[in-house]
Amino acid sequence: MGVVEDINWLNEDKDGARKVFQIISADGSVGLRKIKALHGSNNWWPVKTCVKSLIDRGLVAESEGNYKLTEPGKKVSEGIRTMEGI
């Protein structure tokens, strides 16, 4: 997938995958409990589903119980910031 395709995919789910992606992007390395708290969800499943989708897409990786951006994820994060700045 390319950066533009990943950004468009995230924009299709602004309250789900994109919100979780932005939480991980902002914190650098964050655990699932903190993601859930910052997401504001009362239920674990939407958050877990979003994290799994981000992992499957190759934008996020798990390391020692925390989630962080992969290199492609960092490029997507930079692309989003650039587009928001325009």
N, C-alpha and C positions, 0 to 999 in steps of 0.2 A: 504494500500500500504506500501511497505517496503522502506527503504532508498535507496537501490540499484535500485529498480524499478523507484523511483522518480528521481534519478540522471540520469538514462538512458532516462526517458521521457524528462527531461530538455535538455539533450544533443541532442535530436532529433530536437530541435528548438533553437539553440544557439543565433540567432539574435532576437528571439521573447521572449518566456517565460523565457528562461535562463537569458537573458540580464535583463529583468525586475526583475526577482528573485534576481539577483546579486545587482541591484540598491537598492532594498528594504533591502537586507541583509547588505549592506555596510552602509546605513544610519540609520538603526534601525527602524525608524518610518518616513515615507515620504508620502507626498500628491501626488495626481494624476498629478497635474501640474508639479511638480518637476520631477516625474518619466518620463513624456513626454519629458521634456527638456533634461534630462540626456540620454534618449533613443535615441534622435535625430530624432524622427519621426515628420513629418509635419502634420500627421493626428492623431486624437484622437483614432479612432477605433482599430487600431492594439494594442495600449497600453491598452485600456479598455478590449479588448478580452483576452490579456495575463493576466491581473490582475484577470479577472473573472475565467480564467482557473486555476490560482494558488489558488484562493479561493475555487473553486470547488474541487480541489485536496487536500485541507486541509493544504496547505503549508503557506498560508498568510491569515490574518484576517484584517478586517477594524475596526478601533477604532477612533471615533471622527474625521472622514474625512481623517485619515491617515492610511497607510497600514504598517503592521509589520509582522514579521515571527511568526508562531505558534511554539509550541514545536517540532512537527514533522519537520517543516520548518527549525528550528535551527539545528536539527540533519542532515538534508540534506545539509545544508550550511557547517557544520563541515566536512561531508563526502566529499564534493566537494573540500574543502581546503586541506584535507588529500590526496586526489587523485592527486591534482595538485602539491603537494609537493613531490610526489614520482618520 
